Amino acid sequence: MGTRVSDSDSSGIRQLTWSAELGDLARLAEDACGVDLHSLQAGQTVLVRTHYTTYRVKLTSPAKGRAVVVGDGSFLTEPTNVTIVGATLTGRGSSVAHGRVLTGFRLVIACAEGEIITSRVRALSVDGMPWFSEYHRA
């Protein structure tokens, strides 16, 4: 991944932004710790801790990414039927890993109200078992 220097803002401070080729993002997703929801069964629960919120994801149709989600933050505060789209680095919904929840990435969740993009995933567990990179790769 490379950096690109953008124009200075009104304070004269130069802003750094990251740019990457799609292949670079795919490699990052391959190396990230996480879980592929397609490998789980209906009824299993994934607890996703982001920077601001913890989401309880009860899978209803893992192959289709369907689940019932409830969070303790500002969004999805009541059990809500959703589709877990996947993991993204950009925060703009361009999923690089469909059906996957990856630490260090944002999670894209589609619901009747629209698309929610979480803050970065910090930790996750499946059915109460911590999911660490040394034990499992998505």
C-alpha positions as a printed Julia matrix, in Angstrom:
138×3 Matrix{Float64}:
   0.0     0.0    0.0
   1.27    3.46  -0.75
   0.58    6.89   0.59
  -0.48    9.9   -1.38
  -0.13   13.48  -0.23
  -3.22   15.56  -0.85
  -3.47   19.33  -1.04
  -3.08   21.39   2.1
  -6.22   22.35   3.94
  -6.97   25.93   5.05
  -4.57   25.6    8.01
  -1.71   24.73   5.65
  -1.39   21.2    7.06
  -0.81   18.59   4.39
  -3.16   15.64   4.63
  -1.95   12.08   4.06
  -4.37    9.6    2.56
  -3.92    5.93   1.81
  -4.3     4.56  -1.66
  -4.15    0.91  -2.58
  -4.76   -1.34  -5.5
  -7.65   -3.79  -5.2
  -5.14   -6.63  -5.06
  -3.51   -5.04  -2.0
  -6.88   -4.88  -0.24
  -7.59   -8.5   -1.11
  -4.23   -9.56   0.36
  -4.96   -7.63   3.57
  -8.33   -9.38   3.84
  -6.65  -12.76   3.3
  -4.22  -12.12   6.18
  -6.78  -10.61   8.59
  -8.15  -12.42  11.61
 -11.84  -13.1   11.27
 -14.62  -15.47  10.43
 -16.32  -16.48   7.2
 -20.02  -16.51   8.03
 -20.64  -19.05   5.26
 -18.7   -21.62   7.31
 -21.08  -21.31  10.28
 -24.52  -22.8   10.95
 -27.93  -21.19  11.4
 -28.47  -20.45  15.09
 -24.84  -19.68  15.84
 -24.08  -16.28  17.38
 -21.17  -14.02  16.48
 -20.35  -11.23  18.92
 -18.68   -8.35  17.06
 -16.94   -5.64  19.11
 -16.2    -2.45  17.2
 -14.59    0.72  18.49
 -17.94    2.1   19.64
 -20.48   -0.73  19.69
 -20.92   -4.42  20.37
 -23.23   -6.26  17.96
 -24.8    -9.65  18.66
 -25.28  -11.38  15.29
 -27.55  -14.45  15.4
 -27.26  -16.22  12.05
 -30.5   -17.27  10.35
 -29.14  -18.14   6.89
 -25.32  -17.99   6.9
 -25.0   -18.9    3.2
 -26.99  -15.75   2.33
 -25.47  -13.6    5.12
 -28.84  -13.26   6.84
 -29.01  -12.67  10.56
 -30.84  -10.97  13.39
 -28.62   -8.25  14.88
 -28.87   -6.11  17.98
 -26.29   -3.54  19.07
 -25.64   -1.56  22.23
 -24.88    1.7   20.4
 -26.87    4.15  18.3
 -27.94    1.74  15.54
 -29.78   -1.58  15.56
 -30.81   -1.16  19.18
 -33.7    -3.62  18.71
 -33.35   -7.09  17.14
 -33.36   -6.4   13.39
 -33.33   -8.68  10.34
 -30.23   -7.81   8.31
 -27.86   -9.06   5.64
 -24.19   -9.04   6.59
 -22.59   -7.8    3.36
 -18.99   -8.18   4.48
 -15.78   -6.44   5.48
 -14.46   -3.19   4.04
 -11.41   -1.04   4.69
 -12.63    2.11   3.02
 -15.76    2.78   5.04
 -17.59    3.47   1.79
 -19.22    0.07   1.41
 -16.86   -1.32  -1.2
 -16.67   -4.81   0.26
 -13.43   -6.63  -0.25
 -14.55   -9.72   1.63
 -18.2   -10.74   1.17
 -19.73  -12.66   4.07
 -16.68  -12.16   6.28
 -16.17  -10.33   9.56
 -12.51   -9.27   9.89
 -10.66   -7.53  12.72
  -9.27   -4.17  11.63
 -11.95   -3.83   8.94
 -15.36   -2.13   9.05
 -18.45   -4.28   8.76
 -21.14   -3.5    6.18
 -24.66   -4.38   7.32
 -27.73   -3.96   5.07
 -31.16   -3.53   6.66
 -34.54   -2.08   5.71
 -33.38    1.4    6.76
 -30.32    1.27   4.49
 -26.67    0.36   4.81
 -24.73    0.65   8.06
 -20.94    0.73   8.05
 -19.53    0.1   11.5
 -16.36    1.44  13.03
 -13.41   -0.95  12.82
 -13.9    -4.42  14.3
 -11.68   -4.83  17.36
 -12.63   -8.34  18.5
 -15.09  -11.11  17.78
 -16.26  -14.39  19.23
 -18.4   -17.25  17.95
 -20.8   -18.87  20.41
 -18.84  -17.35  23.28
 -15.44  -18.62  22.07
 -12.84  -15.93  21.29
 -11.79  -16.0   17.64
  -8.06  -15.26  17.4
  -5.81  -15.23  14.34
  -3.52  -17.9   15.77
  -6.47  -20.32  15.9
  -8.43  -19.46  12.8
  -8.18  -17.5    9.58
 -11.34  -16.54   7.67
